[in-house]
Every structure is written in C-alpha cells, then in structure tokens.
Amino acid sequence: MTENTDTRKTEETRSILFLTVVMVPVLTVALIAVYGFIVWFYQILIGGPPHH
C-alpha cells in the first residue's frame, strides 16, 4: 500500500510541475494572442484605431 501511495505522490508532483511549468505559460501566451487577434480584427472592421 505504501508503494501505491508513493507512486501516486510522484505522479501528483509531476502533474503539478507540468501544469505550472508548461501549461500555465502556454495558456497565457494563447490567451494574449487571442486577445490581440480580437483587437486587430475589431480594428479592421471599424476602420482602425480611434482618432483623438
């Protein structure tokens, strides 16, 4: 039973490291890229950035 517990803890640690080191930065970059695309496309539709 302790071997199962140790294996599970190791898998959980790997999962947490994968999520924090790989997935969070990838999702952050993707979210920023999507936001930039939305702004860019919106500016195409309305004719460019607003003028003062």
DRENRO-211196 format. One record per atom (N, C-alpha, C, CB): residue number from 1; residue in one letter; chain; atom name; x, y, z negated. Coordinates in nm, 2 decimals. Atoms other than C-alpha are relative to their C-alpha. Glycine has a CB too. Example, Ala and Ser with C-alpha at 12.3 -4.5 7.8 and 13.67 -1.06 7.14 Angstrom:
BEGIN
<seq = 1, type = A, mol = A, atom = N, xx = 0.09, yy = -0.12, zz = 0.00>;
<seq = 1, type = A, mol = A, atom = CA, xx = 1.23, yy = -0.45, zz = -0.78>;
<seq = 1, type = A, mol = A, atom = C, xx = 0.09, yy = 0.12, zz = 0.00>;
<seq = 1, type = A, mol = A, atom = CB, xx = -0.10, yy = 0.00, zz = -0.12>;
<seq = 2, type = S, mol = A, atom = N, xx = -0.09, yy = -0.11, zz = 0.00>;
<seq = 2, type = S, mol = A, atom = CA, xx = 1.37, yy = -0.11, zz = -0.71>;
<seq = 2, type = S, mol = A, atom = C, xx = -0.08, yy = 0.11, zz = -0.08>;
<seq = 2, type = S, mol = A, atom = CB, xx = 0.04, yy = 0.05, zz = 0.14>;
//
This chain:
BEGIN
<seq = 1, type = M, mol = A, atom = N, xx = 0.08, yy = -0.12, zz = 0.00>;
<seq = 1, type = M, mol = A, atom = CA, xx = 0.00, yy = 0.00, zz = 0.00>;
<seq = 1, type = M, mol = A, atom = C, xx = 0.09, yy = 0.13, zz = 0.00>;
<seq = 1, type = M, mol = A, atom = CB, xx = -0.09, yy = 0.00, zz = -0.12>;
<seq = 2, type = T, mol = A, atom = N, xx = -0.08, yy = -0.11, zz = 0.00>;
<seq = 2, type = T, mol = A, atom = CA, xx = 0.28, yy = 0.24, zz = -0.07>;
<seq = 2, type = T, mol = A, atom = C, xx = 0.06, yy = 0.03, zz = 0.14>;
<seq = 2, type = T, mol = A, atom = CB, xx = 0.11, yy = -0.01, zz = -0.10>;
<seq = 3, type = E, mol = A, atom = N, xx = -0.05, yy = -0.02, zz = -0.14>;
<seq = 3, type = E, mol = A, atom = CA, xx = 0.42, yy = 0.18, zz = 0.28>;
<seq = 3, type = E, mol = A, atom = C, xx = -0.10, yy = 0.07, zz = 0.09>;
<seq = 3, type = E, mol = A, atom = CB, xx = 0.04, yy = -0.14, zz = 0.06>;
<seq = 4, type = N, mol = A, atom = N, xx = 0.10, yy = -0.07, zz = -0.08>;
<seq = 4, type = N, mol = A, atom = CA, xx = 0.09, yy = 0.28, zz = 0.43>;
<seq = 4, type = N, mol = A, atom = C, xx = -0.01, yy = 0.15, zz = -0.04>;
<seq = 4, type = N, mol = A, atom = CB, xx = -0.14, yy = -0.07, zz = -0.03>;
<seq = 5, type = T, mol = A, atom = N, xx = 0.00, yy = -0.13, zz = 0.05>;
<seq = 5, type = T, mol = A, atom = CA, xx = 0.09, yy = 0.59, zz = 0.21>;
<seq = 5, type = T, mol = A, atom = C, xx = 0.12, yy = 0.08, zz = 0.06>;
<seq = 5, type = T, mol = A, atom = CB, xx = -0.01, yy = 0.01, zz = -0.15>;
<seq = 6, type = D, mol = A, atom = N, xx = -0.12, yy = -0.07, zz = -0.05>;
<seq = 6, type = D, mol = A, atom = CA, xx = 0.44, yy = 0.68, zz = 0.31>;
<seq = 6, type = D, mol = A, atom = C, xx = -0.01, yy = 0.03, zz = 0.15>;
<seq = 6, type = D, mol = A, atom = CB, xx = 0.13, yy = -0.08, zz = -0.03>;
<seq = 7, type = T, mol = A, atom = N, xx = 0.02, yy = -0.02, zz = -0.14>;
<seq = 7, type = T, mol = A, atom = CA, xx = 0.36, yy = 0.63, zz = 0.68>;
<seq = 7, type = T, mol = A, atom = C, xx = -0.09, yy = 0.11, zz = 0.03>;
<seq = 7, type = T, mol = A, atom = CB, xx = -0.04, yy = -0.13, zz = 0.07>;
<seq = 8, type = R, mol = A, atom = N, xx = 0.10, yy = -0.11, zz = -0.02>;
<seq = 8, type = R, mol = A, atom = CA, xx = 0.06, yy = 0.85, zz = 0.65>;
<seq = 8, type = R, mol = A, atom = C, xx = 0.05, yy = 0.13, zz = -0.03>;
<seq = 8, type = R, mol = A, atom = CB, xx = -0.13, yy = -0.03, zz = -0.09>;
<seq = 9, type = K, mol = A, atom = N, xx = -0.06, yy = -0.13, zz = 0.03>;
<seq = 9, type = K, mol = A, atom = CA, xx = 0.25, yy = 1.13, zz = 0.48>;
<seq = 9, type = K, mol = A, atom = C, xx = 0.10, yy = 0.04, zz = 0.11>;
<seq = 9, type = K, mol = A, atom = CB, xx = 0.07, yy = -0.01, zz = -0.14>;
<seq = 10, type = T, mol = A, atom = N, xx = -0.10, yy = -0.03, zz = -0.11>;
<seq = 10, type = T, mol = A, atom = CA, xx = 0.52, yy = 1.11, zz = 0.75>;
<seq = 10, type = T, mol = A, atom = C, xx = -0.08, yy = 0.05, zz = 0.12>;
<seq = 10, type = T, mol = A, atom = CB, xx = 0.08, yy = -0.12, zz = 0.04>;
<seq = 11, type = E, mol = A, atom = N, xx = 0.08, yy = -0.04, zz = -0.11>;
<seq = 11, type = E, mol = A, atom = CA, xx = 0.25, yy = 1.13, zz = 1.02>;
<seq = 11, type = E, mol = A, atom = C, xx = -0.06, yy = 0.14, zz = -0.02>;
<seq = 11, type = E, mol = A, atom = CB, xx = -0.11, yy = -0.10, zz = 0.03>;
<seq = 12, type = E, mol = A, atom = N, xx = 0.06, yy = -0.13, zz = 0.03>;
<seq = 12, type = E, mol = A, atom = CA, xx = 0.08, yy = 1.42, zz = 0.85>;
<seq = 12, type = E, mol = A, atom = C, xx = 0.10, yy = 0.11, zz = 0.01>;
<seq = 12, type = E, mol = A, atom = CB, xx = -0.06, yy = 0.00, zz = -0.14>;
<seq = 13, type = T, mol = A, atom = N, xx = -0.10, yy = -0.10, zz = -0.01>;
<seq = 13, type = T, mol = A, atom = CA, xx = 0.41, yy = 1.61, zz = 0.82>;
<seq = 13, type = T, mol = A, atom = C, xx = 0.04, yy = 0.03, zz = 0.14>;
<seq = 13, type = T, mol = A, atom = CB, xx = 0.13, yy = -0.05, zz = -0.08>;
<seq = 14, type = R, mol = A, atom = N, xx = -0.03, yy = -0.03, zz = -0.15>;
<seq = 14, type = R, mol = A, atom = CA, xx = 0.49, yy = 1.56, zz = 1.19>;
<seq = 14, type = R, mol = A, atom = C, xx = -0.12, yy = 0.07, zz = 0.06>;
<seq = 14, type = R, mol = A, atom = CB, xx = 0.02, yy = -0.14, zz = 0.07>;
<seq = 15, type = S, mol = A, atom = N, xx = 0.11, yy = -0.07, zz = -0.06>;
<seq = 15, type = S, mol = A, atom = CA, xx = 0.14, yy = 1.67, zz = 1.28>;
<seq = 15, type = S, mol = A, atom = C, xx = 0.00, yy = 0.15, zz = -0.04>;
<seq = 15, type = S, mol = A, atom = CB, xx = -0.13, yy = -0.06, zz = -0.05>;
<seq = 16, type = I, mol = A, atom = N, xx = -0.01, yy = -0.14, zz = 0.05>;
<seq = 16, type = I, mol = A, atom = CA, xx = 0.17, yy = 1.99, zz = 1.07>;
<seq = 16, type = I, mol = A, atom = C, xx = 0.11, yy = 0.07, zz = 0.07>;
<seq = 16, type = I, mol = A, atom = CB, xx = 0.01, yy = 0.00, zz = -0.15>;
<seq = 17, type = L, mol = A, atom = N, xx = -0.12, yy = -0.07, zz = -0.07>;
<seq = 17, type = L, mol = A, atom = CA, xx = 0.51, yy = 2.07, zz = 1.22>;
<seq = 17, type = L, mol = A, atom = C, xx = -0.03, yy = 0.02, zz = 0.14>;
<seq = 17, type = L, mol = A, atom = CB, xx = 0.12, yy = -0.09, zz = -0.02>;
<seq = 18, type = F, mol = A, atom = N, xx = 0.04, yy = -0.02, zz = -0.14>;
<seq = 18, type = F, mol = A, atom = CA, xx = 0.38, yy = 2.01, zz = 1.57>;
<seq = 18, type = F, mol = A, atom = C, xx = -0.10, yy = 0.11, zz = 0.02>;
<seq = 18, type = F, mol = A, atom = CB, xx = -0.06, yy = -0.13, zz = 0.06>;
<seq = 19, type = L, mol = A, atom = N, xx = 0.10, yy = -0.10, zz = -0.01>;
<seq = 19, type = L, mol = A, atom = CA, xx = 0.08, yy = 2.23, zz = 1.51>;
<seq = 19, type = L, mol = A, atom = C, xx = 0.06, yy = 0.14, zz = -0.02>;
<seq = 19, type = L, mol = A, atom = CB, xx = -0.11, yy = -0.02, zz = -0.10>;
<seq = 20, type = T, mol = A, atom = N, xx = -0.05, yy = -0.14, zz = 0.03>;
<seq = 20, type = T, mol = A, atom = CA, xx = 0.28, yy = 2.52, zz = 1.36>;
<seq = 20, type = T, mol = A, atom = C, xx = 0.12, yy = 0.04, zz = 0.09>;
<seq = 20, type = T, mol = A, atom = CB, xx = 0.05, yy = 0.00, zz = -0.14>;
<seq = 21, type = V, mol = A, atom = N, xx = -0.12, yy = -0.04, zz = -0.09>;
<seq = 21, type = V, mol = A, atom = CA, xx = 0.59, yy = 2.50, zz = 1.59>;
<seq = 21, type = V, mol = A, atom = C, xx = -0.04, yy = 0.00, zz = 0.14>;
<seq = 21, type = V, mol = A, atom = CB, xx = 0.11, yy = -0.10, zz = -0.03>;
<seq = 22, type = V, mol = A, atom = N, xx = 0.03, yy = 0.01, zz = -0.14>;
<seq = 22, type = V, mol = A, atom = CA, xx = 0.43, yy = 2.41, zz = 1.92>;
<seq = 22, type = V, mol = A, atom = C, xx = -0.14, yy = 0.06, zz = 0.03>;
<seq = 22, type = V, mol = A, atom = CB, xx = 0.00, yy = -0.14, zz = 0.05>;
<seq = 23, type = M, mol = A, atom = N, xx = 0.13, yy = -0.03, zz = -0.04>;
<seq = 23, type = M, mol = A, atom = CA, xx = 0.06, yy = 2.46, zz = 1.93>;
<seq = 23, type = M, mol = A, atom = C, xx = -0.04, yy = 0.15, zz = -0.03>;
<seq = 23, type = M, mol = A, atom = CB, xx = -0.10, yy = -0.09, zz = -0.07>;
<seq = 24, type = V, mol = A, atom = N, xx = 0.04, yy = -0.14, zz = 0.03>;
<seq = 24, type = V, mol = A, atom = CA, xx = 0.02, yy = 2.80, zz = 1.75>;
<seq = 24, type = V, mol = A, atom = C, xx = 0.07, yy = 0.10, zz = 0.10>;
<seq = 24, type = V, mol = A, atom = CB, xx = 0.05, yy = 0.03, zz = -0.14>;
<seq = 25, type = P, mol = A, atom = N, xx = -0.05, yy = -0.10, zz = -0.10>;
<seq = 25, type = P, mol = A, atom = CA, xx = 0.27, yy = 2.98, zz = 1.98>;
<seq = 25, type = P, mol = A, atom = C, xx = -0.06, yy = -0.02, zz = 0.14>;
<seq = 25, type = P, mol = A, atom = CB, xx = 0.15, yy = -0.02, zz = 0.01>;
<seq = 26, type = V, mol = A, atom = N, xx = 0.06, yy = 0.02, zz = -0.13>;
<seq = 26, type = V, mol = A, atom = CA, xx = 0.13, yy = 2.82, zz = 2.29>;
<seq = 26, type = V, mol = A, atom = C, xx = -0.14, yy = 0.06, zz = 0.01>;
<seq = 26, type = V, mol = A, atom = CB, xx = -0.01, yy = -0.16, zz = 0.03>;
<seq = 27, type = L, mol = A, atom = N, xx = 0.14, yy = -0.05, zz = 0.00>;
<seq = 27, type = L, mol = A, atom = CA, xx = -0.23, yy = 2.91, zz = 2.19>;
<seq = 27, type = L, mol = A, atom = C, xx = 0.00, yy = 0.15, zz = -0.01>;
<seq = 27, type = L, mol = A, atom = CB, xx = -0.08, yy = -0.06, zz = -0.11>;
<seq = 28, type = T, mol = A, atom = N, xx = -0.01, yy = -0.14, zz = 0.01>;
<seq = 28, type = T, mol = A, atom = CA, xx = -0.12, yy = 3.26, zz = 2.10>;
<seq = 28, type = T, mol = A, atom = C, xx = 0.04, yy = 0.07, zz = 0.14>;
<seq = 28, type = T, mol = A, atom = CB, xx = 0.11, yy = 0.04, zz = -0.10>;
<seq = 29, type = V, mol = A, atom = N, xx = -0.04, yy = -0.05, zz = -0.13>;
<seq = 29, type = V, mol = A, atom = CA, xx = 0.05, yy = 3.32, zz = 2.44>;
<seq = 29, type = V, mol = A, atom = C, xx = -0.12, yy = -0.02, zz = 0.09>;
<seq = 29, type = V, mol = A, atom = CB, xx = 0.12, yy = -0.08, zz = 0.05>;
<seq = 30, type = A, mol = A, atom = N, xx = 0.11, yy = 0.02, zz = -0.09>;
<seq = 30, type = A, mol = A, atom = CA, xx = -0.25, yy = 3.17, zz = 2.62>;
<seq = 30, type = A, mol = A, atom = C, xx = -0.11, yy = 0.10, zz = -0.03>;
<seq = 30, type = A, mol = A, atom = CB, xx = -0.06, yy = -0.14, zz = -0.02>;
<seq = 31, type = L, mol = A, atom = N, xx = 0.10, yy = -0.10, zz = 0.03>;
<seq = 31, type = L, mol = A, atom = CA, xx = -0.49, yy = 3.40, zz = 2.43>;
<seq = 31, type = L, mol = A, atom = C, xx = 0.04, yy = 0.14, zz = 0.05>;
<seq = 31, type = L, mol = A, atom = CB, xx = -0.02, yy = 0.00, zz = -0.15>;
<seq = 32, type = I, mol = A, atom = N, xx = -0.05, yy = -0.13, zz = -0.05>;
<seq = 32, type = I, mol = A, atom = CA, xx = -0.28, yy = 3.71, zz = 2.51>;
<seq = 32, type = I, mol = A, atom = C, xx = -0.01, yy = 0.00, zz = 0.15>;
<seq = 32, type = I, mol = A, atom = CB, xx = 0.14, yy = 0.02, zz = -0.05>;
<seq = 33, type = A, mol = A, atom = N, xx = 0.01, yy = 0.00, zz = -0.14>;
<seq = 33, type = A, mol = A, atom = CA, xx = -0.26, yy = 3.60, zz = 2.87>;
<seq = 33, type = A, mol = A, atom = C, xx = -0.15, yy = 0.01, zz = 0.05>;
<seq = 33, type = A, mol = A, atom = CB, xx = 0.06, yy = -0.13, zz = 0.06>;
<seq = 34, type = V, mol = A, atom = N, xx = 0.14, yy = 0.00, zz = -0.03>;
<seq = 34, type = V, mol = A, atom = CA, xx = -0.64, yy = 3.55, zz = 2.89>;
<seq = 34, type = V, mol = A, atom = C, xx = -0.05, yy = 0.14, zz = -0.02>;
<seq = 34, type = V, mol = A, atom = CB, xx = -0.08, yy = -0.10, zz = -0.08>;
<seq = 35, type = Y, mol = A, atom = N, xx = 0.04, yy = -0.13, zz = 0.03>;
<seq = 35, type = Y, mol = A, atom = CA, xx = -0.70, yy = 3.89, zz = 2.73>;
<seq = 35, type = Y, mol = A, atom = C, xx = 0.06, yy = 0.10, zz = 0.11>;
<seq = 35, type = Y, mol = A, atom = CB, xx = 0.05, yy = 0.05, zz = -0.14>;
<seq = 36, type = G, mol = A, atom = N, xx = -0.06, yy = -0.09, zz = -0.11>;
<seq = 36, type = G, mol = A, atom = CA, xx = -0.46, yy = 4.06, zz = 2.98>;
<seq = 36, type = G, mol = A, atom = C, xx = -0.07, yy = -0.02, zz = 0.13>;
<seq = 36, type = G, mol = A, atom = CB, xx = 0.15, yy = -0.04, zz = 0.01>;
<seq = 37, type = F, mol = A, atom = N, xx = 0.07, yy = 0.03, zz = -0.13>;
<seq = 37, type = F, mol = A, atom = CA, xx = -0.63, yy = 3.89, zz = 3.27>;
<seq = 37, type = F, mol = A, atom = C, xx = -0.14, yy = 0.07, zz = 0.00>;
<seq = 37, type = F, mol = A, atom = CB, xx = -0.01, yy = -0.15, zz = 0.02>;
<seq = 38, type = I, mol = A, atom = N, xx = 0.13, yy = -0.06, zz = 0.01>;
<seq = 38, type = I, mol = A, atom = CA, xx = -0.97, yy = 4.01, zz = 3.15>;
<seq = 38, type = I, mol = A, atom = C, xx = 0.01, yy = 0.15, zz = 0.01>;
<seq = 38, type = I, mol = A, atom = CB, xx = -0.07, yy = -0.03, zz = -0.14>;
<seq = 39, type = V, mol = A, atom = N, xx = -0.01, yy = -0.15, zz = -0.02>;
<seq = 39, type = V, mol = A, atom = CA, xx = -0.85, yy = 4.37, zz = 3.12>;
<seq = 39, type = V, mol = A, atom = C, xx = 0.04, yy = 0.03, zz = 0.14>;
<seq = 39, type = V, mol = A, atom = CB, xx = 0.11, yy = 0.05, zz = -0.10>;
<seq = 40, type = W, mol = A, atom = N, xx = -0.04, yy = -0.02, zz = -0.14>;
<seq = 40, type = W, mol = A, atom = CA, xx = -0.68, yy = 4.35, zz = 3.46>;
<seq = 40, type = W, mol = A, atom = C, xx = -0.12, yy = -0.01, zz = 0.09>;
<seq = 40, type = W, mol = A, atom = CB, xx = 0.11, yy = -0.10, zz = 0.04>;
<seq = 41, type = F, mol = A, atom = N, xx = 0.11, yy = 0.02, zz = -0.08>;
<seq = 41, type = F, mol = A, atom = CA, xx = -0.99, yy = 4.21, zz = 3.62>;
<seq = 41, type = F, mol = A, atom = C, xx = -0.11, yy = 0.11, zz = -0.02>;
<seq = 41, type = F, mol = A, atom = CB, xx = -0.06, yy = -0.14, zz = -0.02>;
<seq = 42, type = Y, mol = A, atom = N, xx = 0.09, yy = -0.11, zz = 0.03>;
<seq = 42, type = Y, mol = A, atom = CA, xx = -1.21, yy = 4.47, zz = 3.45>;
<seq = 42, type = Y, mol = A, atom = C, xx = 0.04, yy = 0.13, zz = 0.07>;
<seq = 42, type = Y, mol = A, atom = CB, xx = -0.02, yy = 0.02, zz = -0.15>;
<seq = 43, type = Q, mol = A, atom = N, xx = -0.05, yy = -0.12, zz = -0.07>;
<seq = 43, type = Q, mol = A, atom = CA, xx = -0.99, yy = 4.75, zz = 3.58>;
<seq = 43, type = Q, mol = A, atom = C, xx = -0.02, yy = -0.01, zz = 0.15>;
<seq = 43, type = Q, mol = A, atom = CB, xx = 0.14, yy = 0.02, zz = -0.04>;
<seq = 44, type = I, mol = A, atom = N, xx = 0.03, yy = 0.01, zz = -0.14>;
<seq = 44, type = I, mol = A, atom = CA, xx = -1.02, yy = 4.61, zz = 3.93>;
<seq = 44, type = I, mol = A, atom = C, xx = -0.15, yy = 0.03, zz = 0.03>;
<seq = 44, type = I, mol = A, atom = CB, xx = 0.04, yy = -0.15, zz = 0.05>;
<seq = 45, type = L, mol = A, atom = N, xx = 0.14, yy = -0.02, zz = -0.02>;
<seq = 45, type = L, mol = A, atom = CA, xx = -1.40, yy = 4.61, zz = 3.90>;
<seq = 45, type = L, mol = A, atom = C, xx = -0.04, yy = 0.15, zz = -0.02>;
<seq = 45, type = L, mol = A, atom = CB, xx = -0.08, yy = -0.08, zz = -0.09>;
<seq = 46, type = I, mol = A, atom = N, xx = 0.04, yy = -0.14, zz = 0.02>;
<seq = 46, type = I, mol = A, atom = CA, xx = -1.43, yy = 4.97, zz = 3.76>;
<seq = 46, type = I, mol = A, atom = C, xx = 0.09, yy = 0.10, zz = 0.07>;
<seq = 46, type = I, mol = A, atom = CB, xx = 0.00, yy = 0.03, zz = -0.15>;
<seq = 47, type = G, mol = A, atom = N, xx = -0.09, yy = -0.09, zz = -0.07>;
<seq = 47, type = G, mol = A, atom = CA, xx = -1.15, yy = 5.12, zz = 3.97>;
<seq = 47, type = G, mol = A, atom = C, xx = 0.12, yy = 0.05, zz = -0.07>;
<seq = 47, type = G, mol = A, atom = CB, xx = -0.09, yy = 0.12, zz = 0.04>;
<seq = 48, type = G, mol = A, atom = N, xx = -0.13, yy = -0.04, zz = 0.06>;
<seq = 48, type = G, mol = A, atom = CA, xx = -0.85, yy = 5.14, zz = 3.75>;
<seq = 48, type = G, mol = A, atom = C, xx = -0.02, yy = 0.05, zz = -0.14>;
<seq = 48, type = G, mol = A, atom = CB, xx = 0.06, yy = 0.11, zz = 0.08>;
<seq = 49, type = P, mol = A, atom = N, xx = 0.01, yy = -0.05, zz = 0.14>;
<seq = 49, type = P, mol = A, atom = CA, xx = -0.77, yy = 5.27, zz = 3.40>;
<seq = 49, type = P, mol = A, atom = C, xx = -0.07, yy = 0.13, zz = 0.00>;
<seq = 49, type = P, mol = A, atom = CB, xx = 0.14, yy = 0.01, zz = -0.06>;
<seq = 50, type = P, mol = A, atom = N, xx = 0.08, yy = -0.13, zz = 0.01>;
<seq = 50, type = P, mol = A, atom = CA, xx = -0.98, yy = 5.56, zz = 3.27>;
<seq = 50, type = P, mol = A, atom = C, xx = 0.10, yy = 0.12, zz = 0.01>;
<seq = 50, type = P, mol = A, atom = CB, xx = -0.07, yy = 0.00, zz = -0.14>;
<seq = 51, type = H, mol = A, atom = N, xx = -0.07, yy = -0.12, zz = -0.01>;
<seq = 51, type = H, mol = A, atom = CA, xx = -0.86, yy = 5.91, zz = 3.35>;
<seq = 51, type = H, mol = A, atom = C, xx = -0.04, yy = 0.10, zz = -0.11>;
<seq = 51, type = H, mol = A, atom = CB, xx = -0.01, yy = 0.06, zz = 0.14>;
<seq = 52, type = H, mol = A, atom = N, xx = 0.03, yy = -0.10, zz = 0.10>;
<seq = 52, type = H, mol = A, atom = CA, xx = -0.83, yy = 6.19, zz = 3.10>;
<seq = 52, type = H, mol = A, atom = C, xx = -0.03, yy = 0.13, zz = 0.06>;
<seq = 52, type = H, mol = A, atom = CB, xx = 0.11, yy = 0.01, zz = -0.10>;
//
